[in-house]
Amino acid sequence: MNEYLSDHVHLSDDGTAVVILDQTQLPNRTEYLTLRTAQEMFDAIQMLQVRGAPCIGICAAYDFYVLAQQVDGNTNAVQFLSELSKQADYLASSRPTAVNLRWALDRMLETAKRCAEYPDRLEVLHQECIAIHKEDIAMCRSIAEYGLSLIKNGDGILTHCNAGPLATSRYGTALGPLFLGKERGMDFHVFSDETRPLLQGARLTSYELSRAGINVTLICDNMASLVMKNGWIQACFVGCDRVAANGDAANKIGTSGVAILAKHYGIPFYVLGPTSTIDLNCVSGEDIPIEQRDSEEIKEKFYTEPMALPEVTCYNPAFDVTDHELISGIVTEYGICRAPYTESLRAVFEKKRAGLPYGTPEED
């Protein structure tokens, strides 16, 4: 495992700022940003300098702690909580689809409510954001174990967008089984969709896999059908930004098309993500807000000059929703959920509420 990828979001040495690897500069440049203000934190999330639902949650928890230090001073408990609540709402508005962002901020805010009158309230918040990061590492490892049980040595895997260490903490979600399998001497051939318009598959997934020595072939998004037809794909692994109670899953735009193709060719399609990505308050995919992004990402972002006339209208949703009927299984840290998802997802949360350990595929 490339250990440097484990530290792409962390607190500064003095704990007063958040340091992130700027993912918009990859794969050609490795640059880190230091976030000190709420505006810088908001921009880093909105501009995808930090991205991937679990990673956004980790970053948001650290952001909250840094902002808490700035509003601490001589404020009483009421003032302290009022200001932090405003800051949490502000950060949460940066990206509406990924549920981990709001989840992490709410968790930090609830911790702040419990410790607002403590003399060591900042240290309590410090420990909580560290705990969120450590928990994600453990969850990703468990997801990797369960995901690895679904494939065998030599399989071809197709993935869309980026759900590796950069999008999470260490192993990643959709890519976690591949990194873990590599550690155990297994070989896979991964086909990475480039993932237009922001090219996370080209810039990030192929970068991570190549650096780890995993066989990866980059393909354009519209080549997925052909590689499936050729018999080169035995499973599709994708991450998720929000999973509804019925199993509908929002992920990077283009994911639902991959699922439809996989269904046609009889290839299992798996969604991998931590329980923090599951929103049981969201009944179905119809209730998931879909972020709309600037047309510049389609017409100009990766080109020397614009590829469309200025007056051309663009439609640029950042995500789409894959219907639960197209999903073979949802892999969480507590196990692999199968249809009917309204039952299996709730069963997972019962284990979580009971504080049960994550377990292993063998124990299931």
Secondary structure, DSSP 4 states (H G I P E B T S, - for coil): --GGGGGSEEE-TTSSSEEEE-GGGTTT---EEEE-SHHHHHHHHHTTSS-SHHHHHHHHHHHHHHHHHHHHTT--HHHHHHHHHHHHHHHHTT-SS-HHHHHHHHHHHHHHHHHTTSTTHHHHHHHHHHHHHHHHHHHHHHHHHHHHTT--TT-EEEE-S--SGGGSSSS-SSSHHHHHHHHTT---EEEEE--TTTTHIIIIIHHHHHHTT-EEEEE-GGGHHHHHHTT--SEEEE--SEEETTS-EEEETTHHHHHHHHHHHT--EEEE--GGGEETT--SGGGS---B--THHHHTTTSSS-SS-TT-----BSEEEE-GGG-SEEEETTEEE-SSHHHHHHHHHHHHHTT-----TTT-
